[in-house]
Amino acid sequence: MTLPVYSVAALVTGALLVAGLAGPLTKRPRWAVALGVVTALVAAYFSAHQPGTTPLITHAAAIFLIVALLLGPALELHHRQQRPEVVALTLLAGTGAIVLATGGDLLQLIIGMETLSLSSSLLVALGRGESAPEAAFKYFVLAAVSLTALVYGLGLIFVSTGSLAFPSGPLTPLLSAGLVLMTAGFAFELALVPLHWGALDAYTAAAPAAAGAVMALSKLGAIVAIARLAPLAGGEFLLVLAMVGLLTAVWATLGALAQHEIRRLLAYSAIAHAGFLAMAAGSGAAGRQAAIFYVVVYGATAMLVFAALAGLGPEPIGIGELPERLGLQRSLALCLGLMSLAGIPPLPGFWAKLALFGPVWQALGPVPTIIGVAAAVAAAVYYLKPVPDLWGSLRLSAPRPRGNAGVVVAGLVVLVFTVLPSIVWANIGTV
C-alpha cells in the first residue's frame, strides 16, 4: 500500500484555503462547497496512477467527500455562518481516512486516525440540536482512549522490533500485545462491540450529511487498517477478530429491530455492517479483499440514505413519518438505499454480501456463517419496513422538499455499482 502524498497534500491545502477564507466565504457558502468539490476531484486525479488498492481507496473517499460537500447547503448547523468550517473539516476527515488506510508505517496510521476522529467530533458538535454537543464529547473521549491504546501498542511494537514500520519478523509476546492493542484502537473507529457507544450516538445526533460522511469515511479507513495489521498477529487473533465481528453483527441487528426512529435505526445498522466487515477481515486474504469491496459499496449506499434525509432537522423522525417529509426524489433515493443495504438483488448491497460470505464460510465454517447470514436476513426486516409506505407516497401530489445534487450524485454512484460492480472489484489489489 502506498500513501498518495499528492492527494493528501491537495486535501490539506484545500482545507487550509477554505479555513483561511472563512470570512468572505461565509457570505458565499456555495463557493466554499465548489472549492471543496474541486479539491476532492484533484485528490482523486493525483492518485489515479498509484499502485495497488490506493487509487480505489482515494477515489472512494473522494466520492464520499463530494456527496457530503454537495449536501452542505442542507446541513443543519447551530450557527449557519460556520459552513466554510464544515467544508474544511470534511476535507480533513477525508485526509485522515486516506492516511489511515494507506499509511506507510504505523505512526502514519495513528496520525490518520486522529485526524479523522478529531474532524468527525467537530463535525458532530457543529450540528443543531441539544444532543449534538454531548454526542461529540462522548465520541471525542472514546477517541482519546483509543489513542492511548494505539500509542501504547506502538511503543510495544517499537521496543520489540526497533522500528515503526509494519513488523515482518518472528512473532513475540511483546509484538503480539502491541498488534492487539493497535487493532483494538482501530476497532473503535470501525465501531465494533464493545467500542461502539461513541459512534452510535454520533451517528444519531449529527446532522445527516455529516453523519453519512463520518460513517463512510471512518469505516473505509478503519477496515483497511485492520485488514493490513491484524494478520500480522497470527491466525488465532484473526479468529478472535472474526468472532467479535459476528457478535457485533448479531447484537446490532437485535438493537436495530427495536428501533422506530430512522436515524437511530441507521446508527445500529452501521454497527452491524462493521461486524460483517470484521468477519471478512478475519477470514484470510480473500476475506480482506471482500471487506474492501463491501466497505466501498456500503459507504456509497450509506451516503445515499443520509443524503435523502438531509435538511429534515435534528428532531427525531419516526419511520412512519417519512412519507410525509420526503419529496419524490428523496423517497426514490431512500428506497434505493434501504433496499441495497438490505441486500436485495441486483442492487450493490447484494453483490457485497455475496462476495463477503463466501470467504467467511471457507475460513470460519458453516455455523458462524449461517449465524451471520441470519443476521443479514433479519436486517432486511427493519430496512424494508418503511419501503412500502415510501413507494405509496410517490403518488402524493402535495408539495414536499426537493432533492439536491448530493442525492443525484450518490444515486448515480449506487446505480453504477449495481450494473458494474466489477468497477470496484477489479481495482482491489493486495492488502
C-alpha positions in Angstrom: 0.0 0.0 0.0 1.4 3.4 -1.0 0.4 6.7 0.6 -0.9 9.1 -2.1 1.2 12.1 -1.0 0.0 14.5 -3.6 -3.7 13.6 -2.9 -3.2 14.1 0.8 -1.4 17.4 0.1 -4.2 18.6 -2.2 -6.9 17.8 0.5 -4.9 19.6 3.3 -4.2 22.6 1.0 -7.9 22.8 0.1 -8.9 22.6 3.8 -6.5 25.3 4.8 -7.6 27.5 1.9 -11.3 27.2 2.9 -10.5 27.8 6.5 -8.3 30.8 5.7 -11.0 32.4 3.6 -13.8 31.5 6.0 -14.7 35.2 6.5 -15.6 36.0 2.9 -16.9 32.5 2.2 -19.4 32.8 5.0 -21.5 35.1 2.7 -20.9 32.8 -0.3 -21.2 29.2 1.1 -21.7 27.7 -2.3 -18.2 29.0 -3.3 -16.8 27.0 -0.3 -18.7 23.9 -1.5 -17.3 24.4 -5.0 -13.8 24.8 -3.7 -14.2 21.6 -1.7 -15.5 19.6 -4.6 -12.7 20.7 -6.8 -10.2 19.8 -4.1 -11.7 16.3 -3.9 -11.5 15.8 -7.6 -7.9 17.0 -7.7 -7.0 14.5 -5.0 -8.7 11.7 -6.9 -6.8 12.6 -10.1 -3.4 12.6 -8.3 -3.9 9.1 -7.1 -5.0 7.6 -10.4 -1.7 6.0 -11.2 -0.7 4.8 -7.8 -0.1 1.0 -7.5 -2.3 -1.5 -5.6 -5.5 -0.6 -3.9 -4.5 3.1 -3.2 -6.5 4.5 -6.2 -9.7 2.7 -5.2 -9.4 3.9 -1.6 -8.7 7.5 -2.6 -11.4 7.6 -5.3 -14.0 6.1 -2.8 -13.0 8.8 -0.2 -13.3 11.5 -2.9 -16.8 10.3 -3.8 -17.9 10.3 -0.2 -16.5 13.8 0.2 -18.2 15.2 -2.9 -21.6 13.9 -1.8 -21.1 15.3 1.7 -20.0 18.6 0.4 -22.9 18.9 -2.0 -25.2 18.4 0.9 -23.6 21.4 2.7 -26.5 23.8 1.9 -28.9 21.4 3.6 -26.7 20.9 6.7 -28.4 21.7 10.0 -25.9 23.8 11.9 -26.2 25.6 15.2 -24.6 28.6 13.6 -25.2 28.9 9.8 -22.2 31.0 9.3 -19.9 28.1 10.1 -20.5 26.3 6.7 -16.9 27.1 5.4 -15.5 25.5 8.6 -17.7 22.4 7.9 -16.2 22.2 4.4 -12.6 22.4 5.8 -13.4 19.7 8.5 -14.9 17.4 5.9 -11.8 17.6 3.7 -9.6 16.9 6.8 -11.8 13.9 7.7 -11.2 12.6 4.2 -7.5 13.2 4.5 -7.5 11.2 7.8 -9.3 8.3 6.2 -6.9 8.1 3.3 -3.8 8.3 5.6 -5.3 5.7 8.0 -5.9 3.3 5.1 -2.7 3.8 3.1 -0.1 5.0 5.6 3.4 3.6 5.0 4.2 2.9 8.7 2.3 2.6 12.0 2.8 6.2 13.1 1.2 7.4 9.9 -1.8 5.2 10.6 -2.2 6.8 14.1 -1.9 10.3 12.7 -4.6 9.5 10.1 -6.9 8.1 12.7 -6.6 11.0 15.0 -7.1 13.5 12.1 -10.3 11.6 11.2 -11.5 11.3 14.8 -11.0 14.9 15.7 -12.5 16.2 12.5 -15.5 13.9 13.0 -16.0 15.1 16.6 -16.1 18.7 15.4 -18.5 17.9 12.6 -20.9 16.3 15.0 -20.5 19.1 17.6 -21.4 21.9 15.0 -24.8 20.3 14.3 -28.0 21.8 15.5 -29.8 20.2 18.5 -29.2 19.6 22.2 -27.8 16.1 21.8 -25.1 17.0 19.2 -22.5 18.5 21.7 -23.0 15.6 24.1 -22.5 13.0 21.4 -19.5 14.8 20.1 -17.9 15.0 23.5 -18.5 11.3 24.1 -17.0 10.4 20.7 -14.0 12.6 21.5 -13.4 11.0 24.9 -13.6 7.5 23.4 -11.2 8.6 20.6 -8.8 9.8 23.2 -9.0 6.4 25.0 -8.4 4.6 21.7 -5.4 6.9 21.1 -3.9 5.7 24.4 -4.2 2.1 23.2 -2.7 2.9 19.9 0.3 4.8 21.3 0.9 2.1 23.9 0.7 -0.6 21.3 3.0 1.3 19.0 5.5 1.6 21.9 5.4 -2.2 22.4 6.0 -2.8 18.7 8.9 -0.4 18.7 10.5 -2.0 21.7 10.1 -5.4 20.1 11.3 -4.5 16.6 13.2 -1.2 16.9 11.1 0.2 14.0 7.8 2.0 13.4 7.3 0.0 10.1 4.8 -2.8 9.8 6.5 -5.8 11.6 7.6 -8.7 9.5 9.9 -10.7 11.8 9.0 -13.5 14.2 6.0 -13.0 16.4 7.0 -12.4 20.1 4.6 -11.9 23.0 5.6 -8.2 23.2 4.9 -7.8 19.5 1.6 -9.7 19.7 0.4 -7.4 22.5 1.3 -4.3 20.5 -0.5 -5.5 17.5 -3.6 -6.4 19.5 -3.7 -3.0 21.2 -3.3 -1.2 17.9 -6.1 -3.3 16.3 -8.3 -2.5 19.3 -7.7 1.2 18.7 -8.7 0.9 15.1 -11.7 -1.2 16.1 -13.1 1.9 17.9 -13.1 3.8 14.5 -14.8 0.9 12.9 -17.3 0.8 15.8 -17.1 -2.8 16.9 -18.7 -4.0 20.1 -17.9 -3.1 22.9 -16.2 0.1 21.4 -19.2 1.3 19.6 -21.0 3.6 22.0 -19.5 6.8 20.9 -20.1 6.1 17.3 -23.7 5.1 17.9 -24.6 8.4 19.5 -22.5 10.4 17.0 -24.3 8.7 14.0 -27.7 9.5 15.6 -27.1 13.1 16.8 -25.1 14.5 13.9 -26.7 16.3 11.0 -27.5 13.6 8.4 -25.0 14.9 5.9 -22.2 14.9 8.5 -23.3 11.5 9.9 -23.1 9.9 6.5 -19.6 11.3 5.9 -18.3 10.3 9.3 -19.8 6.8 8.9 -18.5 6.1 5.4 -15.0 7.6 5.9 -14.4 6.0 9.3 -15.3 2.6 8.1 -13.3 2.9 4.9 -10.1 3.9 6.8 -10.5 1.6 9.7 -11.3 -1.6 7.9 -8.3 -1.3 5.6 -6.0 -0.5 8.5 -7.3 -3.6 10.4 -7.0 -5.7 7.3 -3.3 -4.7 7.0 -2.5 -5.0 10.7 -4.5 -7.9 12.1 -2.9 -10.7 10.0 0.5 -9.9 11.5 -0.8 -11.0 14.9 -1.4 -14.6 13.7 -4.3 -16.8 12.8 -5.6 -17.1 16.3 -6.1 -13.4 16.6 -7.9 -13.4 13.2 -10.3 -15.9 14.5 -10.9 -13.7 17.6 -11.5 -10.7 15.3 -14.0 -12.6 13.2 -15.9 -13.7 16.3 -16.0 -10.2 17.6 -17.4 -9.2 14.3 -20.1 -11.9 14.4 -21.0 -10.8 18.0 -21.2 -7.2 16.8 -23.4 -8.0 13.8 -25.9 -10.1 15.9 -26.0 -7.5 18.8 -26.6 -4.5 16.5 -29.2 -6.4 14.4 -31.2 -7.1 17.5 -30.8 -3.5 18.6 -31.9 -2.2 15.2 -35.1 -4.4 15.2 -36.3 -2.5 18.3 -35.9 1.0 16.8 -38.7 3.2 15.5 -36.7 6.3 14.7 -34.9 6.2 11.3 -31.6 7.7 12.3 -31.2 5.5 15.4 -32.0 2.5 13.2 -29.4 3.5 10.7 -26.9 4.0 13.5 -27.4 0.5 14.8 -27.3 -0.8 11.2 -23.9 0.8 10.8 -22.6 -1.1 13.8 -24.0 -4.3 12.2 -22.1 -3.6 9.0 -19.0 -3.1 11.0 -19.4 -6.6 12.3 -19.7 -8.0 8.8 -16.6 -6.2 7.8 -14.6 -7.6 10.8 -15.8 -11.1 10.0 -14.4 -10.7 6.5 -11.2 -9.1 7.7 -10.6 -12.2 9.9 -11.3 -14.7 7.0 -8.0 -14.7 5.2 -6.8 -12.9 2.1 -10.0 -13.4 0.1 -12.0 -12.1 3.0 -9.9 -9.0 3.2 -10.5 -8.3 -0.4 -14.2 -8.8 0.1 -14.1 -6.4 3.1 -12.7 -3.6 0.9 -15.3 -4.3 -1.8 -18.0 -4.3 0.9 -16.9 -1.1 2.6 -16.8 0.9 -0.7 -20.3 -0.3 -1.6 -21.7 0.3 1.9 -20.2 3.7 2.1 -21.8 4.8 -1.2 -25.1 3.4 -0.2 -25.0 5.0 3.3 -24.2 8.4 1.7 -27.3 8.0 -0.5 -29.5 7.2 2.5 -28.3 10.1 4.6 -28.5 12.4 1.6 -32.2 11.6 1.3 -32.6 12.6 5.0 -30.5 15.8 4.8 -32.2 19.0 5.7 -35.1 17.5 7.7 -34.0 19.0 11.0 -32.4 17.5 14.1 -35.6 16.3 15.6 -36.3 12.5 15.7 -38.1 11.2 12.7 -40.3 8.1 13.1 -40.3 5.6 10.4 -44.0 6.2 9.8 -43.4 9.9 9.3 -41.0 9.5 6.4 -43.6 9.5 3.5 -44.9 12.9 4.7 -41.5 14.5 5.0 -39.8 13.5 1.7 -40.3 14.5 -1.9 -40.3 12.4 -5.0 -36.5 12.4 -5.5 -35.7 11.8 -1.8 -38.3 9.0 -1.5 -36.8 7.2 -4.5 -33.3 7.7 -3.2 -34.2 6.4 0.3 -36.0 3.3 -1.2 -33.0 2.6 -3.4 -30.6 3.0 -0.5 -32.6 0.9 2.0 -33.1 -1.9 -0.5 -29.4 -2.0 -1.2 -28.5 -2.1 2.5 -31.0 -5.0 2.8 -29.1 -6.9 0.1 -32.0 -7.0 -2.4 -30.7 -8.2 -5.8 -29.4 -6.8 -8.1 -28.5 -3.8 -6.0 -24.9 -3.4 -5.0 -25.5 -4.4 -1.4 -26.4 -7.9 -2.7 -23.1 -8.3 -4.5 -21.3 -7.1 -1.4 -22.9 -9.7 0.8 -22.4 -12.4 -1.8 -18.7 -11.5 -2.0 -18.3 -11.5 1.8 -20.0 -14.7 2.9 -18.0 -17.0 0.6 -14.6 -16.4 2.2 -16.3 -16.4 5.7 -17.7 -19.9 5.0 -14.3 -21.1 3.9 -12.4 -19.6 6.8 -14.8 -19.9 9.7 -17.0 -22.8 8.8 -20.8 -23.3 8.5 -22.0 -22.3 11.9 -20.6 -18.8 12.2 -21.5 -18.2 8.5 -25.1 -19.3 9.0 -25.5 -17.0 12.1 -24.1 -14.1 10.1 -26.4 -14.8 7.2 -29.3 -15.0 9.6 -28.3 -11.6 11.0 -28.2 -10.2 7.4 -31.6 -11.6 6.6 -33.1 -10.3 9.8 -31.7 -6.8 8.9 -33.9 -6.8 5.8 -36.9 -6.7 8.2 -36.0 -3.2 9.5 -34.6 -1.9 6.3 -37.7 -2.8 4.3 -40.2 -1.6 6.9 -40.6 1.9 5.5 -40.3 1.0 1.8 -44.0 0.2 1.1 -45.1 3.5 2.5 -42.4 5.3 0.7 -43.4 3.8 -2.6 -47.0 4.6 -1.9 -46.1 8.2 -1.1 -44.7 8.7 -4.6 -48.3 9.2 -5.8 -48.9 12.1 -3.4 -49.2 15.5 -5.1 -48.7 17.7 -2.0 -45.7 20.0 -2.2 -42.7 18.5 -0.4 -39.0 19.1 -0.2 -37.0 18.6 -3.4 -33.8 16.7 -3.6 -30.4 18.2 -4.2 -27.2 17.5 -6.1 -25.8 15.3 -3.4 -28.8 12.9 -3.7 -28.3 12.8 -7.5 -24.6 12.0 -7.3 -25.0 9.4 -4.6 -27.9 7.8 -6.5 -25.8 7.6 -9.7 -22.9 6.0 -7.9 -25.2 3.3 -6.4 -26.7 2.6 -9.8 -23.3 2.3 -11.4 -22.2 -0.1 -8.7 -25.4 -2.1 -9.4 -24.7 -2.5 -13.1 -20.9 -2.7 -13.0 -19.8 -4.0 -9.6 -16.6 -5.0 -11.3 -15.5 -1.3 -11.3 -14.8 -1.8 -7.6 -13.7 -5.4 -7.5 -11.2 -5.2 -10.4 -9.3 -2.4 -8.7 -8.8 -4.2 -5.4 -5.1 -5.1 -5.1 -3.1 -6.9 -2.5 -4.0 -5.6 1.0 
